[in-house]
Amino acid sequence: MTQPHARDRSFRRSSIRAGSRAYLETRSGAGRLRSGSAIPKAILAIGLLFAWAPAAQAVTVGFGCITSNDATDCAIGEAQLTVEVSDAGGGEVLFLFENAGPASSSITGVFFDDGTLLGISGLIDADDDALGSFGDPGVDFSAGSGSPPELPGGNAVGFQTTVGFLADSDPPTAPNGVQPLESLGVVFALQSGGVLADVIDELTDGTLRIGIHVQDFAGGGSESFVNLPVPEPGASLLLGLGLMALAGRRASRPHPRRPRT
C-alpha cells in the first residue's frame, strides 16, 4: 500500500468560485445601504444568507453500505467516504470523491445510475486535469468502462449503472484507488438545459444514485456503498423564516423613552 498523499486543493477552488463571487456581490450591494436604513440588521443578515444560498449549492453526500460483508468495514466506509457535488461551470458538474481516513480503505470504482447527466467529460487524478489541475499523484482512474462493469451487489437495491457512467482505478487496483487523504474528481457534462440544482434534486429524490466499490480494508475484504439522499432544505427554510419573524417583532417594538434630567 502506498503512502497517502496530501490532497491538491487547487481544483476545489474552481468549484466554489461562482458561489463566492455571488456572495461578494451580495455583500457589495448591502454595503450601499444607508447606515440609517430602516431594515433591521438581523433581517438584513438573514436575507443575505438566503440570497446567497442558491448560488452556493455545492453539497457533500455520505454513503450507506449495501453489501454488509463485514460490519466493521461498512462502518469505516460510512464514516470516512463522501462525494462533494458542485458546479464546474460550462454546463458541467464536478463529483469529488474523498477518503478522509484514517482507516485503510480504497475507492476502486465509482458508478452512476441515471439522472440528467450526459456523459463523463473528464477526470481529475494523477494524469488527468479535466478542470485545469491534476489531482493526487497516487490516484489513477480510467473512465467509461470498468471491471466490474456494474456496482458489485447493486442488484440488491435496484442499482443499474448507466452505460459509460463509471470509472475504475488502473492496475494495481487498490494502490491507484482513492486511499486515506486522497480524492478523485469526475466531471460530468449535463443534458441540454441542465443545471446543478437539477442534479441535487435528483440526488434528493433518488432519480440519480452514486455507487462506489471499496477495497483494501484491513481485513482484506471489500464493500459496496450507495449515496445517502440529500436532506430536504425545508427545515433550514422554516428556521430562517422563524428567525426573520422574531427579528421583525423585536424591531417593531417601541423603544422606551429616557427620563428627562
C-alpha positions as a printed Julia matrix, in Angstrom:
261×3 Matrix{Float64}:
   0.0    0.0     0.0
   1.4    3.33   -0.99
   1.66   6.16    1.45
  -1.25   8.65    1.28
  -0.55  11.96   -0.37
  -1.87  15.35    0.71
  -4.79  16.49   -1.42
  -4.25  19.04   -4.16
  -6.95  21.55   -3.29
  -6.33  23.88   -6.23
  -9.11  22.37   -8.35
 -11.54  22.64   -5.42
 -11.33  26.42   -5.59
 -12.84  26.47   -9.08
 -15.86  24.5    -7.88
 -16.86  27.21   -5.39
 -15.73  30.27   -7.34
 -19.2   31.03   -8.68
 -20.75  30.9    -5.2
 -18.01  33.08   -3.75
 -18.5   35.67   -6.47
 -22.23  35.83   -5.81
 -21.59  36.22   -2.1
 -19.18  39.09   -2.65
 -21.62  40.82   -4.99
 -24.38  40.46   -2.41
 -22.18  41.93    0.29
 -21.26  44.81   -2.0
 -24.92  45.6    -2.57
 -25.59  45.52    1.17
 -22.76  47.93    1.78
 -24.51  50.56   -0.32
 -27.46  50.69    2.08
 -27.5   53.81    4.16
 -26.43  53.34    7.75
 -29.76  54.75    8.87
 -31.77  52.24    6.84
 -34.98  51.06    8.43
 -34.14  47.45    7.58
 -33.21  45.73   10.86
 -29.73  44.24   10.83
 -30.99  40.78   11.79
 -33.44  40.69    8.87
 -30.76  42.0     6.51
 -28.31  39.3     7.6
 -30.85  36.51    7.17
 -31.94  37.94    3.84
 -28.36  37.94    2.61
 -27.96  34.34    3.73
 -30.94  33.19    1.69
 -29.95  35.36   -1.27
 -26.52  33.75   -1.35
 -27.59  30.15   -0.68
 -28.9   29.33   -4.2
 -25.53  30.28   -5.74
 -23.63  28.1    -3.28
 -25.45  24.85   -3.93
 -22.47  22.54   -3.54
 -23.43  19.62   -1.31
 -21.45  16.86    0.36
 -23.13  13.47    0.44
 -22.3   10.42    2.53
 -22.71   6.74    1.69
 -24.59   3.78    3.1
 -23.25   0.22    2.87
 -25.34  -2.18    0.73
 -23.29  -5.39    0.8
 -22.65  -5.79    4.55
 -19.87  -8.34    4.15
 -18.25  -7.07    7.34
 -19.84  -4.69    9.86
 -16.54  -3.01   10.71
 -15.68  -2.35    7.08
 -19.16  -0.95    6.46
 -18.79   1.39    9.42
 -15.39   2.6     8.18
 -16.74   3.38    4.73
 -19.8    5.19    6.04
 -17.64   7.26    8.4
 -14.9    8.43    6.06
 -16.1    8.32    2.43
 -18.0   11.2     0.81
 -18.71  12.83   -2.53
 -18.96  16.6    -2.97
 -21.19  17.74   -5.83
 -20.54  21.24   -7.2
 -20.87  23.43  -10.27
 -17.84  23.14  -12.58
 -19.12  25.8   -15.0
 -19.9   25.47  -18.7
 -22.83  23.1   -18.16
 -20.71  20.65  -16.17
 -20.82  19.26  -12.64
 -17.91  18.05  -10.52
 -18.24  14.96   -8.33
 -15.33  14.99   -5.88
 -14.87  11.63   -4.14
 -12.89  11.89   -0.91
 -11.49   9.45    1.62
 -10.99  11.24    4.92
  -9.2    8.31    6.57
  -7.6    7.2     8.76
  -8.63   3.55    8.39
  -7.24   1.53    5.49
  -9.63   1.57    2.51
  -9.51   2.42   -1.19
 -12.3    3.51   -3.54
 -11.57   1.48   -6.67
 -14.74   2.08   -8.68
 -17.4    4.79   -9.0
 -20.76   4.19  -10.69
 -23.72   6.41  -11.65
 -27.31   5.31  -12.09
 -29.38   7.55  -14.46
 -30.19  11.25  -13.85
 -29.8   14.26  -16.19
 -26.11  13.54  -16.7
 -25.0   13.44  -20.34
 -21.61  11.78  -20.02
 -18.22  11.9   -18.33
 -16.21  14.75  -19.8
 -13.04  14.18  -17.79
 -11.3   13.09  -14.6
  -9.07  14.79  -12.06
  -6.37  12.39  -10.89
  -2.64  11.75  -11.32
  -2.64  12.12  -15.12
  -5.97  13.8   -15.91
  -6.7   17.51  -15.48
 -10.32  17.98  -16.54
 -10.58  21.41  -14.87
  -7.03  22.55  -15.48
  -5.32  20.96  -12.45
  -4.08  17.43  -11.86
  -5.22  15.53   -8.79
  -3.46  13.33   -6.29
  -0.35  11.59   -7.68
  -1.41   8.31   -6.06
  -4.84   8.19   -7.74
  -5.16   6.89  -11.31
  -8.54   6.04  -12.9
  -9.96   5.37  -16.35
 -13.49   6.44  -17.32
 -16.22   4.95  -19.48
 -15.67   1.25  -18.84
 -14.53  -0.88  -15.99
 -14.13  -4.26  -14.42
 -16.61  -4.97  -13.0
 -18.97  -3.01  -15.31
 -21.67  -2.89  -12.62
 -21.59  -1.94   -8.95
 -20.99  -5.22   -7.06
 -24.11  -6.02   -5.04
 -26.05  -3.23   -6.73
 -28.8   -5.56   -7.95
 -30.0   -5.98   -4.38
 -31.04  -2.32   -4.29
 -32.02  -1.97   -7.94
 -28.84  -0.08   -8.86
 -28.13  -0.29  -12.59
 -25.11   1.55  -13.91
 -25.92   3.77  -16.89
 -23.81   2.78  -19.9
 -20.49   4.64  -19.78
 -21.23   6.27  -16.42
 -18.42   4.68  -14.43
 -14.71   4.88  -13.71
 -12.34   2.43  -12.06
  -8.77   2.52  -10.83
  -5.99   1.32  -13.08
  -3.78  -1.64  -12.04
  -2.57  -2.06   -9.4
  -6.19  -1.53   -8.37
  -6.07  -0.72   -4.66
  -2.88   1.41   -4.65
  -4.26   3.53   -7.51
  -7.64   3.95   -5.84
  -8.73   6.73   -3.51
  -6.92   5.92   -0.27
  -6.98   7.91    3.01
  -6.42  11.66    2.46
  -6.84  11.32   -1.3
  -9.56  12.36   -3.74
 -10.83  11.74   -7.27
 -12.68  14.26   -9.42
 -15.22  13.09  -12.01
 -16.57  15.85  -14.26
 -19.89  15.24  -16.0
 -21.5   17.21  -18.81
 -25.21  17.81  -18.24
 -28.01  17.32  -20.71
 -29.14  20.45  -22.56
 -30.59  22.95  -20.12
 -29.47  21.0   -17.06
 -28.04  22.8   -14.04
 -26.51  21.84  -10.72
 -29.85  22.28   -8.93
 -31.32  19.51  -11.12
 -28.56  17.12  -10.08
 -29.07  17.9    -6.4
 -32.84  17.43   -6.74
 -32.24  14.04   -8.34
 -29.87  13.0    -5.56
 -32.59  14.05   -3.12
 -35.44  12.05   -4.69
 -33.33   9.08   -5.83
 -33.59   9.7    -9.59
 -29.79   9.82   -9.6
 -27.74   7.48   -7.45
 -24.0    7.16   -6.99
 -22.3    3.91   -6.05
 -18.73   3.16   -5.02
 -16.8   -0.08   -4.69
 -14.26  -0.05   -1.87
 -11.37  -2.46   -1.32
  -8.18  -2.69    0.75
  -9.83  -2.81    4.16
  -7.51  -4.06    6.9
  -9.12  -7.5     6.86
  -8.77  -7.82    3.09
 -12.48  -7.54    2.3
 -14.48  -5.25    0.06
 -17.82  -3.46    0.27
 -20.17  -1.52   -1.97
 -21.92   1.7    -0.98
 -24.68   3.89   -2.42
 -25.09   7.58   -1.66
 -27.45   8.72    1.06
 -30.24  11.09   -0.08
 -29.53  14.82    0.16
 -31.55  16.21    3.11
 -34.57  18.3     2.18
 -33.94  22.03    2.75
 -37.36  22.56    4.35
 -36.13  22.52    7.95
 -33.5   25.18    7.32
 -36.02  27.34    5.48
 -38.53  27.17    8.33
 -35.81  28.06   10.82
 -34.79  31.07    8.75
 -38.37  32.27    8.41
 -38.85  31.94   12.16
 -35.76  34.0    12.84
 -36.92  36.66   10.41
 -40.32  36.87   12.09
 -38.71  37.15   15.54
 -36.33  39.85   14.33
 -39.24  41.74   12.8
 -41.24  41.66   16.04
 -38.31  42.94   18.05
 -37.65  45.72   15.55
 -41.27  46.86   15.68
 -41.34  47.28   19.47
 -41.29  50.92   20.57
 -38.13  51.95   22.33
 -38.68  53.2    25.94
 -38.18  56.91   26.38
 -35.35  58.04   28.53
 -36.41  60.05   31.6
 -35.71  63.76   31.39
 -32.99  65.08   33.65
